[in-house]
Amino acid sequence: MHHISVLRDELVAGLNISPDSQNIIVDATLGLGWHACVAIGKMKKWDIFIGIDRDSENLARAKAIIEEFTKGNNSIPDMHFIHGSFAQIDAYLTELHISSITGIMYDVGVSSIHFDEWDRGFSFRLDWPLDMRFDRVGMEETASHLIHSRSERELFRILKDYGEEPKAFFIAKAIVDARKKSPITTTGELVQIIEQSSFDKKSPVRVFQALRIELNQEFAHIEESLQKAVRLLAPNGRIAVISFHSLEDRVVKQTFAQFEKDEIDDFTGQTKKPAVLKRVNKKPILPTEEEIQNNPRSRSAKLRIVQKQSDY
């Protein structure tokens, strides 16, 4: 299936790329580079663009797509492509001798291309190795390793916290019982265990989501990266984040909330320090009905945009 970027124009518009002053824009989740192409198309040759992705295969594809998109354009920005987690954004920028950025965009969660490539093990529509790694170069532990190395209590916590799975207790117990008999190495084997212990058709989706989030430490990386992004933003710089389910959106919303309140003096009641961030939109931006019809995967997407208004 052809990958379709969600809220593409809205995400890039949220960065408020300047036609006059220098822009230093980061795409923290480069994917196949379609959001990046829109951003680069609005940038100038004295601007700087940095694309980051944990998946080395996607990074190579994105570079090829962007190179084709910019062919013959003499005003493209200085571009850098980095293989790694956006949680380390401060280290990457230090290596590039960049101390602040004017905008950063995120499209968090799993890319649709990961679901479409069966051998990645993100989908259970076909029986493939139980992998689920975003980074098959830098990560050794797979989802199969994960379900064999965690205790029953830990598996229960993962399924409950990251999958909101009602049958988490029974599924965790079934996984532990099954692995005593033989290794669980494929998506099909795991689905069979889930179905026999849950009897809920939605359980495989929730369990696969939970294992993927735990394996790739998705929420921890999102929170760490956003915290660092706030520090790195120049005055009036913006962060734009697309999330796809309530758990991701909660992490984003709660992280931003830490910076959206004034610091008040307990004695005088006066503002000691103004809020670091302000919301650009009071409510998240949602896909239009037309976009949802053209791309059903976009239906749960939410875009949050904040702007830096003070240092901290």
FENDA-V524535 format. One record per backbone hydrogen bond with DSSP energy under -1.0 kcal/mol. NH is the residue of the N-H (numbers start at 0). CO is the residue of the C=O. E is the energy in kcal/mol with one decimal. If there is no record, write none. Layout:
NH CO E
NH CO E
This chain:
10 6 -2.7
11 7 -1.8
12 8 -2.6
13 9 -1.7
14 11 -1.4
15 12 -1.6
24 47 -2.4
25 102 -2.1
26 49 -2.9
27 104 -2.3
29 51 -3.0
32 29 -2.6
36 32 -2.2
37 33 -1.4
38 34 -2.1
39 35 -3.3
40 36 -1.9
41 38 -1.5
42 39 -1.3
46 43 -1.7
47 22 -2.6
48 77 -3.0
49 24 -2.5
50 79 -2.9
51 26 -2.8
52 81 -2.0
58 54 -2.4
59 55 -1.9
60 56 -1.9
61 57 -3.1
62 58 -2.4
63 59 -1.8
64 60 -2.4
65 61 -3.0
66 62 -2.5
67 63 -2.0
68 64 -2.4
69 65 -2.3
72 69 -2.4
77 46 -2.4
79 48 -2.2
81 50 -3.1
83 52 -1.9
87 84 -1.9
88 85 -1.4
91 87 -1.9
92 88 -2.3
93 89 -2.0
94 90 -2.0
95 91 -1.2
96 93 -1.5
97 92 -3.0
100 231 -2.1
101 23 -1.9
102 23 -1.5
103 237 -2.0
104 25 -2.6
105 239 -2.5
107 241 -2.0
113 110 -1.2
115 111 -2.0
116 112 -1.6
117 115 -1.1
119 116 -2.1
120 117 -2.0
129 184 -2.7
130 128 -1.5
131 119 -3.1
138 134 -1.6
142 130 -2.5
143 129 -1.8
145 141 -2.3
146 142 -2.3
148 144 -1.5
149 145 -1.6
154 150 -2.6
155 151 -2.3
156 152 -2.1
157 153 -2.4
158 154 -2.5
159 155 -2.2
160 156 -3.0
161 157 -2.4
164 158 -2.0
167 164 -1.4
170 166 -2.5
171 167 -2.6
172 168 -1.9
173 169 -2.1
174 170 -2.4
175 171 -2.1
176 172 -2.5
177 173 -2.5
178 174 -2.4
181 177 -2.0
186 127 -3.0
189 185 -1.8
190 186 -2.5
191 187 -2.1
192 188 -1.6
193 189 -2.5
194 190 -2.9
195 191 -2.0
196 192 -1.0
197 193 -1.8
198 194 -1.2
202 199 -1.5
205 201 -1.8
206 202 -2.9
207 203 -2.5
208 204 -2.0
209 205 -2.3
210 206 -2.6
211 207 -2.2
212 208 -2.4
213 209 -2.3
214 210 -2.8
215 211 -2.2
217 212 -1.8
220 216 -2.1
221 217 -2.4
222 218 -2.5
223 219 -2.3
224 220 -2.5
225 221 -2.6
226 222 -2.3
227 223 -2.0
228 224 -2.7
229 225 -2.1
230 226 -1.3
231 227 -2.0
232 228 -1.4
233 100 -2.9
235 307 -2.2
236 233 -2.7
237 101 -1.7
238 305 -2.2
239 103 -2.3
240 303 -2.8
241 105 -2.5
242 301 -2.3
248 244 -2.5
249 245 -2.1
250 246 -1.7
251 247 -2.1
252 248 -3.0
253 249 -2.8
254 250 -2.1
255 251 -2.4
256 252 -2.1
258 255 -2.0
262 272 -3.6
264 269 -3.2
268 264 -2.2
271 262 -3.1
272 262 -1.6
276 258 -2.9
277 306 -2.2
279 304 -2.5
284 302 -2.7
291 287 -2.2
292 288 -2.1
293 289 -2.1
294 290 -2.4
297 294 -2.6
298 295 -1.6
300 297 -2.0
301 242 -2.2
302 284 -2.1
303 240 -2.6
305 238 -2.3
306 277 -2.7
307 236 -2.8
308 275 -3.3
309 275 -1.2
